[in-house]
Amino acid sequence: MVKAIVLVKSPKKLIAARLKRINLVYESFPVSGQFDAVAVIQVENLGQIKDVTTSIQKINGVERTETMVEVQ
């Protein structure tokens, strides 16, 4: 299993709730600072991370994302 954190910039108030609807996002919550929400994803392989981040970027109102992959 590979874990990753996706930081999401969006002015939408309920963006964290929308993130939870994305397949393979197992946790999301709003944050303060440069980004507005965090999505925690867990996938079988690195290739799936791109699929999940692409789905997140397609959400209306998402301005940008930054992904950090867990290093083991």
N, CA, C and O atoms as a GROMACS GRO file, in nm:
protein
  288
    1MET      N    1   0.083  -0.119   0.000
    1MET     CA    2   0.000   0.000   0.000
    1MET      C    3   0.087   0.125   0.000
    1MET      O    4   0.192   0.130   0.064
    2VAL      N    5   0.041   0.224  -0.074
    2VAL     CA    6   0.111   0.352  -0.081
    2VAL      C    7   0.016   0.459  -0.028
    2VAL      O    8  -0.099   0.467  -0.071
    3LYS      N    9   0.066   0.540   0.064
    3LYS     CA   10  -0.013   0.651   0.116
    3LYS      C   11   0.039   0.781   0.058
    3LYS      O   12   0.159   0.796   0.032
    4ALA      N   13  -0.053   0.876   0.039
    4ALA     CA   14  -0.014   1.008  -0.009
    4ALA      C   15  -0.107   1.112   0.052
    4ALA      O   16  -0.221   1.083   0.087
    5ILE      N   17  -0.055   1.232   0.063
    5ILE     CA   18  -0.131   1.348   0.109
    5ILE      C   19  -0.147   1.440  -0.011
    5ILE      O   20  -0.049   1.471  -0.079
    6VAL      N   21  -0.269   1.483  -0.037
    6VAL     CA   22  -0.294   1.579  -0.145
    6VAL      C   23  -0.344   1.708  -0.081
    6VAL      O   24  -0.449   1.710  -0.017
    7LEU      N   25  -0.268   1.814  -0.099
    7LEU     CA   26  -0.308   1.946  -0.051
    7LEU      C   27  -0.390   2.012  -0.161
    7LEU      O   28  -0.354   2.007  -0.278
    8VAL      N   29  -0.502   2.073  -0.122
    8VAL     CA   30  -0.596   2.128  -0.221
    8VAL      C   31  -0.622   2.275  -0.193
    8VAL      O   32  -0.655   2.313  -0.080
    9LYS      N   33  -0.608   2.356  -0.296
    9LYS     CA   34  -0.640   2.499  -0.290
    9LYS      C   35  -0.773   2.520  -0.359
    9LYS      O   36  -0.788   2.492  -0.478
   10SER      N   37  -0.871   2.570  -0.283
   10SER     CA   38  -1.004   2.595  -0.339
   10SER      C   39  -1.079   2.693  -0.250
   10SER      O   40  -1.079   2.679  -0.127
   11PRO      N   41  -1.143   2.792  -0.310
   11PRO     CA   42  -1.222   2.886  -0.229
   11PRO      C   43  -1.355   2.827  -0.183
   11PRO      O   44  -1.425   2.888  -0.102
   12LYS      N   45  -1.392   2.710  -0.233
   12LYS     CA   46  -1.519   2.648  -0.197
   12LYS      C   47  -1.518   2.605  -0.051
   12LYS      O   48  -1.422   2.543  -0.005
   13LYS      N   49  -1.622   2.639   0.021
   13LYS     CA   50  -1.630   2.610   0.165
   13LYS      C   51  -1.635   2.461   0.195
   13LYS      O   52  -1.576   2.416   0.293
   14LEU      N   53  -1.704   2.384   0.114
   14LEU     CA   54  -1.725   2.242   0.144
   14LEU      C   55  -1.633   2.150   0.064
   14LEU      O   56  -1.669   2.036   0.035
   15ILE      N   57  -1.516   2.200   0.027
   15ILE     CA   58  -1.427   2.120  -0.056
   15ILE      C   59  -1.385   1.991   0.013
   15ILE      O   60  -1.371   1.888  -0.053
   16ALA      N   61  -1.363   1.993   0.145
   16ALA     CA   62  -1.322   1.872   0.216
   16ALA      C   63  -1.428   1.763   0.206
   16ALA      O   64  -1.396   1.645   0.192
   17ALA      N   65  -1.555   1.801   0.212
   17ALA     CA   66  -1.664   1.704   0.199
   17ALA      C   67  -1.668   1.647   0.057
   17ALA      O   68  -1.695   1.528   0.039
   18ARG      N   69  -1.641   1.729  -0.041
   18ARG     CA   70  -1.639   1.680  -0.180
   18ARG      C   71  -1.524   1.583  -0.201
   18ARG      O   72  -1.537   1.487  -0.277
   19LEU      N   73  -1.412   1.607  -0.136
   19LEU     CA   74  -1.296   1.519  -0.152
   19LEU      C   75  -1.327   1.377  -0.104
   19LEU      O   76  -1.279   1.280  -0.160
   20LYS      N   77  -1.408   1.367   0.001
   20LYS     CA   78  -1.441   1.235   0.057
   20LYS      C   79  -1.517   1.148  -0.042
   20LYS      O   80  -1.520   1.026  -0.027
   21ARG      N   81  -1.579   1.209  -0.141
   21ARG     CA   82  -1.656   1.133  -0.241
   21ARG      C   83  -1.567   1.068  -0.348
   21ARG      O   84  -1.613   0.985  -0.425
   22ILE      N   85  -1.440   1.107  -0.351
   22ILE     CA   86  -1.347   1.053  -0.451
   22ILE      C   87  -1.302   0.914  -0.407
   22ILE      O   88  -1.266   0.893  -0.291
   23ASN      N   89  -1.305   0.821  -0.500
   23ASN     CA   90  -1.261   0.685  -0.472
   23ASN      C   91  -1.115   0.685  -0.425
   23ASN      O   92  -1.031   0.754  -0.482
   24LEU      N   93  -1.085   0.609  -0.322
   24LEU     CA   94  -0.953   0.591  -0.261
   24LEU      C   95  -0.911   0.704  -0.168
   24LEU      O   96  -0.803   0.697  -0.110
   25VAL      N   97  -0.993   0.809  -0.151
   25VAL     CA   98  -0.968   0.909  -0.047
   25VAL      C   99  -1.031   0.855   0.080
   25VAL      O  100  -1.153   0.840   0.088
   26TYR      N  101  -0.949   0.824   0.180
   26TYR     CA  102  -1.008   0.767   0.301
   26TYR      C  103  -1.020   0.867   0.415
   26TYR      O  104  -1.077   0.835   0.519
   27GLU      N  105  -0.965   0.987   0.396
   27GLU     CA  106  -0.983   1.092   0.495
   27GLU      C  107  -0.962   1.227   0.427
   27GLU      O  108  -0.876   1.240   0.340
   28SER      N  109  -1.039   1.326   0.468
   28SER     CA  110  -1.016   1.463   0.420
   28SER      C  111  -1.068   1.559   0.526
   28SER      O  112  -1.162   1.530   0.599
   29PHE      N  113  -1.004   1.675   0.531
   29PHE     CA  114  -1.043   1.775   0.631
   29PHE      C  115  -0.994   1.911   0.586
   29PHE      O  116  -0.895   1.922   0.513
   30PRO      N  117  -1.064   2.017   0.631
   30PRO     CA  118  -1.021   2.154   0.599
   30PRO      C  119  -0.898   2.191   0.684
   30PRO      O  120  -0.882   2.141   0.795
   31VAL      N  121  -0.814   2.278   0.630
   31VAL     CA  122  -0.696   2.324   0.703
   31VAL      C  123  -0.680   2.475   0.682
   31VAL      O  124  -0.738   2.533   0.590
   32SER      N  125  -0.602   2.536   0.768
   32SER     CA  126  -0.570   2.677   0.750
   32SER      C  127  -0.433   2.688   0.685
   32SER      O  128  -0.355   2.592   0.686
   33GLY      N  129  -0.404   2.803   0.629
   33GLY     CA  130  -0.274   2.823   0.565
   33GLY      C  131  -0.286   2.840   0.415
   33GLY      O  132  -0.390   2.884   0.365
   34GLN      N  133  -0.181   2.805   0.345
   34GLN     CA  134  -0.175   2.825   0.200
   34GLN      C  135  -0.278   2.740   0.126
   34GLN      O  136  -0.329   2.780   0.022
   35PHE      N  137  -0.310   2.622   0.179
   35PHE     CA  138  -0.408   2.533   0.118
   35PHE      C  139  -0.535   2.533   0.202
   35PHE      O  140  -0.534   2.578   0.317
   36ASP      N  141  -0.644   2.483   0.144
   36ASP     CA  142  -0.774   2.488   0.211
   36ASP      C  143  -0.822   2.352   0.263
   36ASP      O  144  -0.906   2.346   0.352
   37ALA      N  145  -0.767   2.244   0.207
   37ALA     CA  146  -0.810   2.111   0.250
   37ALA      C  147  -0.698   2.011   0.223
   37ALA      O  148  -0.608   2.033   0.142
   38VAL      N  149  -0.707   1.899   0.294
   38VAL     CA  150  -0.613   1.789   0.278
   38VAL      C  151  -0.693   1.663   0.249
   38VAL      O  152  -0.796   1.637   0.312
   39ALA      N  153  -0.645   1.586   0.152
   39ALA     CA  154  -0.703   1.454   0.125
   39ALA      C  155  -0.593   1.351   0.151
   39ALA      O  156  -0.482   1.364   0.101
   40VAL      N  157  -0.626   1.248   0.228
   40VAL     CA  158  -0.533   1.140   0.254
   40VAL      C  159  -0.580   1.022   0.168
   40VAL      O  160  -0.695   0.978   0.179
   41ILE      N  161  -0.491   0.972   0.084
   41ILE     CA  162  -0.528   0.862  -0.003
   41ILE      C  163  -0.440   0.741   0.024
   41ILE      O  164  -0.326   0.753   0.070
   42GLN      N  165  -0.495   0.625  -0.004
   42GLN     CA  166  -0.421   0.501   0.011
   42GLN      C  167  -0.450   0.416  -0.112
   42GLN      O  168  -0.566   0.384  -0.140
   43VAL      N  169  -0.346   0.379  -0.184
   43VAL     CA  170  -0.361   0.308  -0.310
   43VAL      C  171  -0.269   0.185  -0.312
   43VAL      O  172  -0.181   0.170  -0.227
   44GLU      N  173  -0.292   0.100  -0.409
   44GLU     CA  174  -0.210  -0.021  -0.422
   44GLU      C  175  -0.075   0.008  -0.488
   44GLU      O  176   0.025  -0.055  -0.454
   45ASN      N  177  -0.072   0.104  -0.582
   45ASN     CA  178   0.054   0.132  -0.651
   45ASN      C  179   0.062   0.280  -0.686
   45ASN      O  180  -0.038   0.352  -0.685
   46LEU      N  181   0.182   0.324  -0.718
   46LEU     CA  182   0.205   0.466  -0.746
   46LEU      C  183   0.122   0.518  -0.863
   46LEU      O  184   0.082   0.635  -0.862
   47GLY      N  185   0.097   0.435  -0.962
   47GLY     CA  186   0.019   0.479  -1.078
   47GLY      C  187  -0.120   0.526  -1.043
   47GLY      O  188  -0.176   0.613  -1.111
   48GLN      N  189  -0.178   0.470  -0.938
   48GLN     CA  190  -0.314   0.510  -0.899
   48GLN      C  191  -0.317   0.649  -0.839
   48GLN      O  192  -0.422   0.714  -0.839
   49ILE      N  193  -0.206   0.697  -0.788
   49ILE     CA  194  -0.203   0.831  -0.729
   49ILE      C  195  -0.240   0.935  -0.834
   49ILE      O  196  -0.316   1.028  -0.806
   50LYS      N  197  -0.188   0.921  -0.953
   50LYS     CA  198  -0.220   1.015  -1.061
   50LYS      C  199  -0.369   1.013  -1.092
   50LYS      O  200  -0.429   1.118  -1.116
   51ASP      N  201  -0.430   0.894  -1.092
   51ASP     CA  202  -0.574   0.884  -1.120
   51ASP      C  203  -0.655   0.960  -1.014
   51ASP      O  204  -0.749   1.031  -1.047
   52VAL      N  205  -0.617   0.943  -0.888
   52VAL     CA  206  -0.690   1.010  -0.779
   52VAL      C  207  -0.670   1.160  -0.786
   52VAL      O  208  -0.766   1.236  -0.773
   53THR      N  209  -0.547   1.205  -0.807
   53THR     CA  210  -0.524   1.349  -0.813
   53THR      C  211  -0.593   1.412  -0.934
   53THR      O  212  -0.639   1.526  -0.926
   54THR      N  213  -0.600   1.341  -1.044
   54THR     CA  214  -0.673   1.391  -1.161
   54THR      C  215  -0.821   1.408  -1.128
   54THR      O  216  -0.883   1.507  -1.167
   55SER      N  217  -0.878   1.312  -1.056
   55SER     CA  218  -1.018   1.322  -1.014
   55SER      C  219  -1.039   1.442  -0.922
   55SER      O  220  -1.140   1.511  -0.933
   56ILE      N  221  -0.946   1.465  -0.832
   56ILE     CA  222  -0.956   1.580  -0.741
   56ILE      C  223  -0.948   1.710  -0.820
   56ILE      O  224  -1.025   1.803  -0.794
   57GLN      N  225  -0.857   1.718  -0.916
   57GLN     CA  226  -0.840   1.840  -0.994
   57GLN      C  227  -0.962   1.871  -1.081
   57GLN      O  228  -0.981   1.986  -1.120
   58LYS      N  229  -1.043   1.772  -1.111
   58LYS     CA  230  -1.164   1.793  -1.191
   58LYS      C  231  -1.281   1.847  -1.110
   58LYS      O  232  -1.382   1.887  -1.168
   59ILE      N  233  -1.270   1.849  -0.977
   59ILE     CA  234  -1.377   1.902  -0.893
   59ILE      C  235  -1.390   2.052  -0.920
   59ILE      O  236  -1.290   2.124  -0.920
   60ASN      N  237  -1.511   2.098  -0.941
   60ASN     CA  238  -1.537   2.239  -0.965
   60ASN      C  239  -1.485   2.322  -0.848
   60ASN      O  240  -1.520   2.297  -0.733
   61GLY      N  241  -1.402   2.421  -0.878
   61GLY     CA  242  -1.350   2.510  -0.776
   61GLY      C  243  -1.209   2.478  -0.731
   61GLY      O  244  -1.146   2.560  -0.664
   62VAL      N  245  -1.157   2.363  -0.764
   62VAL     CA  246  -1.020   2.330  -0.726
   62VAL      C  247  -0.925   2.411  -0.814
   62VAL      O  248  -0.928   2.401  -0.936
   63GLU      N  249  -0.842   2.492  -0.749
   63GLU     CA  250  -0.749   2.578  -0.822
   63GLU      C  251  -0.615   2.510  -0.846
   63GLU      O  252  -0.556   2.523  -0.953
   64ARG      N  253  -0.567   2.436  -0.745
   64ARG     CA  254  -0.441   2.364  -0.762
   64ARG      C  255  -0.427   2.259  -0.652
   64ARG      O  256  -0.495   2.264  -0.550
   65THR      N  257  -0.338   2.165  -0.677
   65THR     CA  258  -0.311   2.060  -0.578
   65THR      C  259  -0.160   2.041  -0.567
   65THR      O  260  -0.084   2.076  -0.657
   66GLU      N  261  -0.120   1.985  -0.455
   66GLU     CA  262   0.018   1.944  -0.436
   66GLU      C  263   0.015   1.810  -0.365
   66GLU      O  264  -0.054   1.793  -0.264
   67THR      N  265   0.089   1.714  -0.418
   67THR     CA  266   0.085   1.579  -0.367
   67THR      C  267   0.217   1.542  -0.303
   67THR      O  268   0.324   1.567  -0.358
   68MET      N  269   0.209   1.480  -0.186
   68MET     CA  270   0.325   1.430  -0.115
   68MET      C  271   0.305   1.281  -0.090
   68MET      O  272   0.207   1.241  -0.029
   69VAL      N  273   0.399   1.201  -0.139
   69VAL     CA  274   0.390   1.056  -0.126
   69VAL      C  275   0.473   1.010  -0.007
   69VAL      O  276   0.586   1.055   0.013
   70GLU      N  277   0.417   0.920   0.072
   70GLU     CA  278   0.488   0.866   0.188
   70GLU      C  279   0.613   0.791   0.140
   70GLU      O  280   0.607   0.713   0.045
   71VAL      N  281   0.724   0.815   0.205
   71VAL     CA  282   0.849   0.749   0.172
   71VAL      C  283   0.876   0.645   0.281
   71VAL      O  284   0.875   0.675   0.400
   72GLN      N  285   0.901   0.522   0.236
   72GLN     CA  286   0.927   0.415   0.333
   72GLN      C  287   1.065   0.362   0.320
   72GLN      O  288   1.104   0.271   0.393
   0.00000   0.00000   0.00000
